[in-house]
C-alpha cells in the first residue's frame, strides 16, 4: 500500500514550523554537496523545495506529488515513486532527505537504493528520536518514550522512529557503510510551541541560526544524518 500523497501534502503544508525545519535541513544538504562536489545527482523526494534551486548539477528528481514536482527547476523530473522507476544512468550522489522514516516498505526501498547507488555517496536524514524536545516530552509526561509517535508523525505518515544507532544498524544490515554521520538544529520544544514563540517574538532568526550551529548538543539535535555508500564500492 502506497502513501496517500495528497493527504501528505495537505498535512505537510499545514505545519508552519516545518517550513523552518525544511530550511535548515536544506542548508545541511547543500553544505554536504559543496563538500563532495558531485556532478550527477539523484534526489529522491524533493518536497516543496528541490536542491536544484540551490546547487548547480546534472540532477534527476523523483517526486510522486505532482504539485511538488511542478516547483522543481533545473532538473529532469520523474513523477513517480522511486521504487517504480528504472534508471539507466549512474550517479555520483543520491539525496534521500526527510523520507526514509516515511517509507512503508523499507526492505523494498533499501534494496532498490543499493541497486541504483552503485558507487554513489548517499545522504540520508531523518528526525531524531533523541531530540531535545522529545527527551523533554518524556520528562514532563507528554510521551511515554522517545520512540512514541507524535501528532506530527501521524500528519506526515511517518512509519519509523530513528535514533542514530537504529539508523546506522538498519543501513549496515542492508550492506551500506557509514562515511560520515551527525546531527543539526537543536529544537527545544515541539513544532507548535516553536511556531508560537516565533510569532510572539520570543525567538527570532538569530536564535534559530544559533540552534542550527549548536554542535555541543549535536546528539540531541532534531534531525540526524548519515552519508553512506554500498559496502565494498569505492568512489
N, C-alpha and C positions, 0 to 999 in steps of 0.2 A: 504493500500500500504506500503510495507516494504522498508527500506532504501536500496540504491544502495551501497552494501558493497565494491565492487571492486573500485568504484569511490571514496568512502570514504577513503579507504586505500591509494589510489594514492594521494589524496589531503593531507591526514594526513602526509604522509612521505615527502611531498614537503615543508612543513612548518618547516624550520630548527629550529626556536626558540621554536617550540612546543616540541622538544626533551628536551630542558632545562626546560620548564614548567612541562613536564611529570616527570622529575627527582624530582622536589620539591613537586609535587603532591604525588608521591610515598613516599617521605620522610615523609610527614604528615600522610599518611595512616599507614605506619609502626610504627610511633610514637604512634598512637592511638591503634593499635593492641598490642603493647608492654604494653600499659596501661591496657587494658582489658584482655589480655592474653587468647583469645578464642582458643578452641581446634578443633572445626569443623566449617569451613568457606565456604561460597558460594561467589565466585567472579563473578559478572555479567558483562561481557565485560572486558577482560584483556588488550586489546590494544597490544602494542608491547612488554610489559614487565610485566608479571604476578607477583602478590605479592608472589607467590610460590617460586620465585627466591630469596626472602629475608626473608620470615617468615616461620618457620617450623610448619606445622599443617596438619590436615586431610582436604584437600582442593578439592573442586569441582569448576571447571571453566566452565562457559557457554560463548562461543565465536563464533559468526557466521562467522567471517572471517577466512578462512582456513589457510592462511599464518600466521596470528597472533596466531592461535591455535597451530600450529606446534612448536612455540617457547616456549610453556609452559613446565615447568619442575616440577617434584614432585607434580603432581596433576592429578586427573581424569578430562578429558576434554570432554565436550559435544558441538559438533559443530552445534549450532542452535541458534535461538533467544530465549531468556529467556521465553517469553510469550507462546512458544510452548512446553515447557518441563514440564513433570510431575515428581515431587520429592517424594520419599518415606521416606527420612530421614529428621531429624530436624537439624537445625544449631544453633550454638552459636552466629555467627556473619555473616553479609552479607555486602559485599562491592559493592557499586554502584558508581564507580569513573568515572567522566568525561562522563556521559552517559544520565542522566535524561533530560537534555536540548536538547538532540538529538532525543528523543523518539517522534514518530508521534502520537501514540495513548496512551497518558499519562494515561487516565482513565483505559484502559485495563492493562497497566503495573503496576500501583499502586495497583489495586485490586488483581492482581496476587502476587505482592510483599507482600501485607498484609497477604494473604493466606499462603504463603510459610514461612514468617518470624516467625509466632507464638510467641515464647519468645526470638527470636534473637535480638541482637542490630544491627541496620543498619547504616552504614556510607554512606552518600551521599555528593559528592562535585560537584560543578558547577562553571562556570565562573560568576564573579560578575559584574552586571550592573554598580555598583558604584565604579568600579576600577578606580584608579587614572588616567590611560591613557584614559578612556572613558570620565571622567569629563573634562579632558584637551581637548579632542577632541571636546566637545561641545563649550568650551570657545573660541577655535580658528576657529570654523565654519566647522570643518570636519564632525561633526554629528549634527543633529537637536535635538536629545535627547539621553540620555544614554541608552535608550531602543531600539534604532535603531540597526538593524543588520549590522554587518561589513562584509568585504570581507572574513574574517576568518570564520564567521558564515556560509556563503554560501558554502565555501570549505568543511567544516566539517558537512554540512547538519544539522545545529543546528536550531531547531524549536521554542525554548522558550528562553526568556531572563529573568534572575532572579536577584533580589536583595535579601537580607536576609528576608525582610518582605514578599515578594512574595513566597519565598521558604517555609518558615515556615507556612504561611497561607495555601498553597496548601497541604502540608503534614498533617496539623491538620484537614483539611476538609475531608481527607481520613482516619481519625482515628488513626494517629500516634501522639505520644507525644515526645516532644523535651527533650533529656537528656543533650545535650551539643551543642554549636554552636560557630563558629568563622571564621576567615579568615587567609590566609597565602600568602606570596610572593607579595609585592608591586611592580607593574610593571609600571614605569612612562610613558613608550611610547609603541607604537604598536609592534607587533611581528617583523615586518620588520625592524623597527628602532632599536630595541634592538639587533637584529642579526647583523646589520651593526656596531653598537657600539662595539660589541664583536670582530668582525673581524678586526676592526681598532685599537683595543687595548684601547679604551676609558674606557671600563669597563672590569672587569675580574671576576674570581670565588669569590674573596673576596667580591666584590660588590654584586654579586648575592646572596651569603650567607647572607650578611647584609640585603638585601631586603627581604629575607625569614624571618629573625629574627626581622623585624621592627614592633613589636607588637603595638607600639604607633599609627600606621596608619592602624590597622587591618581592620577597617570599609571600607577602600579604597583598600584592597588587590585585586589582580587579580582574586582570587578564594575564594569561601566561602564553608563551610561545616556544616553539622548537623549530629549528632548521635541521632537516634530516635529508638523507639520500638512501637509495637502495643499498643494502649492505653488500660489500664486495665490488660495487661500481665506483670508479674514480672519475672525478671531473677532469 
